Every structure is written in C-alpha cells, then in structure tokens.
Amino acid sequence: MNTCPPSSVLSSSTSWSGPIGLMVESEQNLDEKKQQEQHQQHLDEARQTRRSWARSKRISVFNANETRMRVAFCELALNF
C-alpha cells in the first residue's frame, strides 16, 4: 500500500528527503516560521509593556486621588 500523497497534493514549498513517505520542510519554510515566531514574541513583549505602563498609570492616578482626598479631609477637619 502506498502511503505517499500524489505529487499534485504537495505544495511547492515542501520537498521529500530520506526514505519514501517522510516529508521534510524546506529551509525557507523553517526560516519563515522562525521570523513569524520572533515577530509574535516582539508583539507579545510590546503588549506586556503597554499593560505594565497602564497599570503603573492607574496606580499613580489612584495614589494622586487618594492624596488629594486626604488633603481635602484634613482641610475640612481643620475648619471645624
């Protein structure tokens, strides 16, 4: 029984190597996949940086608001 796909099924970016039936990806495909993985990693790092910045911004705004509220409370308490 032949387990190899017909040649019309194979894309132009694949090649056959070794014993019949083993498909090996071309070096170009491996390079493209590596570039895509690196690009995705870069996007993930950028997203994490934006999240960290946003979290820091929320914390600083919260702290500033808390400080304003404490000052206002102290001023209010001093006026009584």
N, CA and C atoms as an extended XYZ file, in Angstrom:
240
Properties=species:S:1:pos:R:3:atomname:S:1:resname:S:1:resid:I:1 pbc="F F F"
N         0.850       -1.188        0.000 N   MET     1
C         0.000        0.000        0.000 CA  MET     1
C         0.889        1.243        0.000 C   MET     1
N         0.600        2.174       -0.869 N   ASN     2
C         1.382        3.403       -0.994 CA  ASN     2
C         0.825        4.445       -0.024 C   ASN     2
N         1.671        4.946        0.902 N   THR     3
C         1.225        5.946        1.881 CA  THR     3
C         1.624        7.355        1.492 C   THR     3
N         2.288        7.514        0.372 N   CYS     4
C         2.737        8.834       -0.066 CA  CYS     4
C         1.606        9.541       -0.789 C   CYS     4
N         1.422       10.847       -0.536 N   PRO     5
C         0.392       11.580       -1.267 CA  PRO     5
C         0.827       11.772       -2.712 C   PRO     5
N        -0.135       11.938       -3.609 N   PRO     6
C         0.235       12.199       -5.008 CA  PRO     6
C         0.988       13.516       -5.115 C   PRO     6
N         1.815       13.634       -6.117 N   SER     7
C         2.645       14.837       -6.257 CA  SER     7
C         1.808       16.091       -6.445 C   SER     7
N         0.588       15.964       -6.961 N   SER     8
C        -0.265       17.139       -7.150 CA  SER     8
C        -0.716       17.726       -5.818 C   SER     8
N        -0.655       16.939       -4.732 N   VAL     9
C        -1.079       17.417       -3.415 CA  VAL     9
C         0.013       18.236       -2.744 C   VAL     9
N         1.252       17.968       -3.087 N   LEU    10
C         2.376       18.641       -2.441 CA  LEU    10
C         2.473       20.091       -2.877 C   LEU    10
N         2.715       20.971       -1.914 N   SER    11
C         2.914       22.374       -2.270 CA  SER    11
C         4.342       22.564       -2.765 C   SER    11
N         4.565       23.679       -3.390 N   SER    12
C         5.893       23.938       -3.944 CA  SER    12
C         6.921       24.215       -2.851 C   SER    12
N         6.473       24.437       -1.622 N   SER    13
C         7.412       24.780       -0.556 CA  SER    13
C         7.851       23.562        0.255 C   SER    13
N         7.463       22.372       -0.185 N   THR    14
C         7.885       21.174        0.529 CA  THR    14
C         8.785       20.341       -0.360 C   THR    14
N         9.569       19.505        0.259 N   SER    15
C        10.430       18.608       -0.503 CA  SER    15
C        10.462       17.264        0.199 C   SER    15
N        10.819       16.252       -0.548 N   TRP    16
C        10.912       14.906        0.005 CA  TRP    16
C        12.364       14.589        0.249 C   TRP    16
N        12.646       13.970        1.379 N   SER    17
C        14.011       13.617        1.709 CA  SER    17
C        14.002       12.326        2.513 C   SER    17
N        15.037       11.545        2.392 N   GLY    18
C        15.130       10.313        3.163 CA  GLY    18
C        14.247        9.229        2.589 C   GLY    18
N        13.847        8.301        3.433 N   PRO    19
C        13.006        7.206        2.960 CA  PRO    19
C        11.685        7.723        2.409 C   PRO    19
N        11.133        6.991        1.484 N   ILE    20
C         9.856        7.391        0.889 CA  ILE    20
C         8.820        7.500        1.999 C   ILE    20
N         8.039        8.566        1.948 N   GLY    21
C         6.984        8.762        2.925 CA  GLY    21
C         7.318        9.784        3.995 C   GLY    21
N         8.550       10.223        4.102 N   LEU    22
C         8.904       11.243        5.086 CA  LEU    22
C         8.928       12.599        4.409 C   LEU    22
N         8.161       13.533        4.921 N   MET    23
C         8.127       14.863        4.338 CA  MET    23
C         8.987       15.780        5.193 C   MET    23
N         9.854       16.541        4.581 N   VAL    24
C        10.745       17.444        5.296 CA  VAL    24
C        10.469       18.857        4.818 C   VAL    24
N        10.283       19.780        5.770 N   GLU    25
C        10.039       21.169        5.397 CA  GLU    25
C        11.319       21.788        4.861 C   GLU    25
N        11.144       22.658        3.896 N   SER    26
C        12.309       23.316        3.312 CA  SER    26
C        12.914       24.295        4.313 C   SER    26
N        14.150       24.624        4.096 N   GLU    27
C        14.851       25.566        4.973 CA  GLU    27
C        14.166       26.925        4.950 C   GLU    27
N        13.639       27.299        3.792 N   GLN    28
C        12.953       28.588        3.665 CA  GLN    28
C        11.719       28.618        4.570 C   GLN    28
N        10.959       27.528        4.589 N   ASN    29
C         9.784       27.482        5.465 CA  ASN    29
C        10.181       27.591        6.926 C   ASN    29
N        11.251       26.917        7.301 N   LEU    30
C        11.710       26.983        8.686 CA  LEU    30
C        12.137       28.396        9.051 C   LEU    30
N        12.813       29.091        8.130 N   ASP    31
C        13.221       30.478        8.370 CA  ASP    31
C        12.004       31.379        8.514 C   ASP    31
N        10.997       31.161        7.655 N   GLU    32
C         9.780       31.973        7.726 CA  GLU    32
C         9.060       31.752        9.057 C   GLU    32
N         8.979       30.494        9.482 N   LYS    33
C         8.335       30.204       10.769 CA  LYS    33
C         9.098       30.857       11.915 C   LYS    33
N        10.421       30.809       11.864 N   LYS    34
C        11.241       31.420       12.910 CA  LYS    34
C        11.006       32.930       12.951 C   LYS    34
N        10.928       33.559       11.763 N   GLN    35
C        10.672       35.000       11.708 CA  GLN    35
C         9.296       35.321       12.278 C   GLN    35
N         8.300       34.494       11.945 N   GLN    36
C         6.953       34.720       12.464 CA  GLN    36
C         6.926       34.580       13.985 C   GLN    36
N         7.629       33.582       14.504 N   GLU    37
C         7.681       33.402       15.957 CA  GLU    37
C         8.368       34.579       16.639 C   GLU    37
N         9.446       35.076       16.033 N   GLN    38
C        10.149       36.226       16.608 CA  GLN    38
C         9.264       37.462       16.575 C   GLN    38
N         8.520       37.635       15.465 N   HIS    39
C         7.625       38.780       15.345 CA  HIS    39
C         6.523       38.692       16.405 C   HIS    39
N         5.960       37.487       16.588 N   GLN    40
C         4.918       37.308       17.592 CA  GLN    40
C         5.459       37.583       18.992 C   GLN    40
N         6.676       37.135       19.251 N   GLN    41
C         7.300       37.387       20.551 CA  GLN    41
C         7.474       38.890       20.769 C   GLN    41
N         7.874       39.611       19.723 N   HIS    42
C         8.029       41.065       19.815 CA  HIS    42
C         6.678       41.720       20.119 C   HIS    42
N         5.612       41.259       19.438 N   LEU    43
C         4.283       41.810       19.695 CA  LEU    43
C         3.845       41.536       21.131 C   LEU    43
N         4.124       40.322       21.619 N   ASP    44
C         3.764       39.974       22.995 CA  ASP    44
C         4.507       40.850       24.000 C   ASP    44
N         5.790       41.104       23.744 N   GLU    45
C         6.575       41.954       24.644 CA  GLU    45
C         6.043       43.380       24.636 C   GLU    45
N         5.690       43.884       23.453 N   ALA    46
C         5.146       45.244       23.358 CA  ALA    46
C         3.814       45.336       24.098 C   ALA    46
N         2.983       44.316       23.953 N   ARG    47
C         1.689       44.294       24.638 CA  ARG    47
C         1.891       44.287       26.153 C   ARG    47
N         2.845       43.501       26.623 N   GLN    48
C         3.123       43.434       28.058 CA  GLN    48
C         3.641       44.774       28.575 C   GLN    48
N         4.468       45.452       27.774 N   THR    49
C         4.976       46.770       28.155 CA  THR    49
C         3.829       47.761       28.289 C   THR    49
N         2.891       47.739       27.321 N   ARG    50
C         1.734       48.642       27.391 CA  ARG    50
C         0.887       48.339       28.630 C   ARG    50
N         0.705       47.049       28.931 N   ARG    51
C        -0.079       46.684       30.114 CA  ARG    51
C         0.601       47.175       31.385 C   ARG    51
N         1.910       47.007       31.460 N   SER    52
C         2.651       47.457       32.642 CA  SER    52
C         2.550       48.964       32.789 C   SER    52
N         2.667       49.686       31.672 N   TRP    53
C         2.574       51.143       31.712 CA  TRP    53
C         1.183       51.554       32.180 C   TRP    53
N         0.159       50.907       31.635 N   ALA    54
C        -1.212       51.259       32.006 CA  ALA    54
C        -1.463       50.976       33.488 C   ALA    54
N        -0.932       49.859       33.971 N   ARG    55
C        -1.095       49.534       35.388 CA  ARG    55
C        -0.398       50.577       36.253 C   ARG    55
N         0.806       50.959       35.881 N   SER    56
C         1.534       51.985       36.636 CA  SER    56
C         0.773       53.302       36.627 C   SER    56
N         0.200       53.633       35.473 N   LYS    57
C        -0.560       54.884       35.354 CA  LYS    57
C        -1.783       54.844       36.271 C   LYS    57
N        -2.496       53.712       36.275 N   ARG    58
C        -3.670       53.599       37.155 CA  ARG    58
C        -3.268       53.734       38.614 C   ARG    58
N        -2.167       53.115       38.991 N   ILE    59
C        -1.701       53.188       40.381 CA  ILE    59
C        -1.340       54.621       40.743 C   ILE    59
N        -0.632       55.322       39.846 N   SER    60
C        -0.222       56.692       40.171 CA  SER    60
C        -1.431       57.620       40.236 C   SER    60
N        -2.420       57.424       39.363 N   VAL    61
C        -3.633       58.245       39.410 CA  VAL    61
C        -4.388       57.955       40.704 C   VAL    61
N        -4.479       56.682       41.059 N   PHE    62
C        -5.149       56.316       42.314 CA  PHE    62
C        -4.453       56.968       43.503 C   PHE    62
N        -3.134       56.885       43.546 N   ASN    63
C        -2.376       57.475       44.657 CA  ASN    63
C        -2.556       58.985       44.702 C   ASN    63
N        -2.560       59.627       43.538 N   ALA    64
C        -2.754       61.078       43.492 CA  ALA    64
C        -4.145       61.439       44.003 C   ALA    64
N        -5.149       60.684       43.581 N   ASN    65
C        -6.513       60.952       44.050 CA  ASN    65
C        -6.636       60.716       45.548 C   ASN    65
N        -5.996       59.663       46.034 N   GLU    66
C        -6.035       59.371       47.466 CA  GLU    66
C        -5.374       60.505       48.259 C   GLU    66
N        -4.262       61.020       47.757 N   THR    67
C        -3.566       62.125       48.423 CA  THR    67
C        -4.448       63.366       48.442 C   THR    67
N        -5.095       63.678       47.316 N   ARG    68
C        -5.995       64.838       47.258 CA  ARG    68
C        -7.135       64.689       48.263 C   ARG    68
N        -7.677       63.482       48.358 N   MET    69
C        -8.775       63.257       49.298 CA  MET    69
C        -8.307       63.439       50.738 C   MET    69
N        -7.110       62.976       51.054 N   ARG    70
C        -6.587       63.138       52.421 CA  ARG    70
C        -6.361       64.609       52.748 C   ARG    70
N        -5.804       65.343       51.785 N   VAL    71
C        -5.574       66.778       51.997 CA  VAL    71
C        -6.906       67.493       52.198 C   VAL    71
N        -7.878       67.161       51.357 N   ALA    72
C        -9.190       67.799       51.482 CA  ALA    72
C        -9.828       67.460       52.824 C   ALA    72
N        -9.687       66.222       53.266 N   PHE    73
C       -10.249       65.818       54.555 CA  PHE    73
C        -9.576       66.574       55.700 C   PHE    73
N        -8.249       66.706       55.629 N   CYS    74
C        -7.520       67.434       56.678 CA  CYS    74
C        -7.937       68.896       56.710 C   CYS    74
N        -8.073       69.502       55.533 N   GLU    75
C        -8.501       70.907       55.478 CA  GLU    75
C        -9.903       71.053       56.041 C   GLU    75
N       -10.749       70.104       55.705 N   LEU    76
C       -12.119       70.135       56.212 CA  LEU    76
C       -12.122       69.982       57.735 C   LEU    76
N       -11.300       69.081       58.243 N   ALA    77
C       -11.233       68.846       59.692 CA  ALA    77
C       -10.686       70.073       60.415 C   ALA    77
N        -9.729       70.776       59.801 N   LEU    78
C        -9.154       71.967       60.431 CA  LEU    78
C       -10.145       73.119       60.470 C   LEU    78
N       -11.099       73.139       59.566 N   ASN    79
C       -12.078       74.224       59.513 CA  ASN    79
C       -13.170       74.079       60.561 C   ASN    79
N       -13.260       72.909       61.200 N   PHE    80
C       -14.293       72.732       62.227 CA  PHE    80
C       -13.795       73.112       63.575 C   PHE    80
